[in-house]
Amino acid sequence: MSARYTFGGDEFIFVEISEDMSLDAFFKGTAITRALQRRNVAGVTEICPANASYQVRYDPDVIAPDALLALLKEIETDVGDAPLELSTRIVEVPVLYNDPWTHETLMRFRERHQDPSSTDLEYAARINGLSSVDAFIAAHSGAPWFVSMVGFVAGLPFMFQMVERSRQLEVPKYLRPRTDTPKLTVGHGGCFGCIYSVRGAGGYQMFGVTPAPIFDPEQRLAYLRDFMVFFRPGDIVKFKPIDRETYDRNIAEVEAGTFALRVKPVEFVLSEFKRDPDAYNRSLAEVLHAD
């Protein structure tokens, strides 16, 4: 896997790790950007990791473009095929699937959908060869997801499901984007899941909502005190289906400022995951629920 380097104007270098999204490409990009961050290179002003690529912003008056390019290639060589490990955290995110708010929204935009006669969940279940909406929800929440990048909208995480490629859920985006999506909608487009951090336009299929704020400039909840954006690349997300009673209770806790997410530190080793993904995911769940 050899990266492709491209200059963007006078201040950016864009690096494409792979044309296809994969955990290997994501981890290699993460390893390179973290190594670059540790070096604290004078003139490097921003490092932005993405799904299978990354971008670096720099000050050409401090570091010459060719010097930065040579450094990035050096780091890529150093990373090479070394074991890819990541100190990160696993987060349990509660989700009210098949909720009334996304349902009302999706019904308003059926003319923009591939199958106007079904809901987003029904459509997603059918094209993934699953027998029912419940079976799809079980598949969606049954395995964890990696946050591969954060952005496009402030605080919005893009997530890649941690299962073999043949088992990954894939659902196309709407034929035409909606002009409305409820805040904190759990959505899906292509092979990526997401959580809409704010209300607004969107094109991903809508599966449910979470009561957990993930972007708050006022930083009212304890887990947002350090930064108004909760997610960061490398986070592992485990969705937990909840009922309406639990959702309403969580919303009351959010309003009272007492809501908390379950978050645990974890060491992720890509080679061990690839050896037996299901067993490794079970071990992650055990870390999440360990006292």
NORWOVEN-V371980 format. One line per field, one symbol per residue. phi: phi as a letter, one per 30 degrees, with the letter a starting at -180 (. if undefined). psi: psi as a letter, one per 30 degrees, with the letter a starting at -180 (. if undefined). Layout:
BEGIN
phi = ???
psi = ???
END
This chain:
BEGIN
phi = .cdccbdcicbbbcbcdadcdadddddddddddddddddhddjdcbbbdbdbaabbcbcddcbdedddeddddddedddhcdecbbdbbcbccdbcdhddddddddddbddccdbddbdddddddddcicdaddddddddcdbdbddcabliceidccbbdcbeedcddbbddedbddcabdeidcbabicccabddbdldabddcclbcdddbbaedhdcedcddadcddbejdcccdbdbcdddedddddddddicdbcdbbdacccddddddaedddddddddddcdd
psi = jklkkkkjbfgkkkjjelfkkleeeeeeeeeeeeeeeffhkkfjfkjjlaehllkkkljffekkeeeeeeeeeeeeeeebglkjlkjalkkjjkkjlhlfeeeeeeffgffgleifflleeeeeeefggkfleeeeeeeeffklkkjflkaekkgkkkkkkilleffkkkklllekklgkkkkgkjlkkbgklljjflkallflkkfalkfjkfkjffhflefgeekfkellkfkkkjkjklleeeeeeeeeeeefgfkkkjkkkkjkjeeeefeieeeeeeeeeeeegk.
END
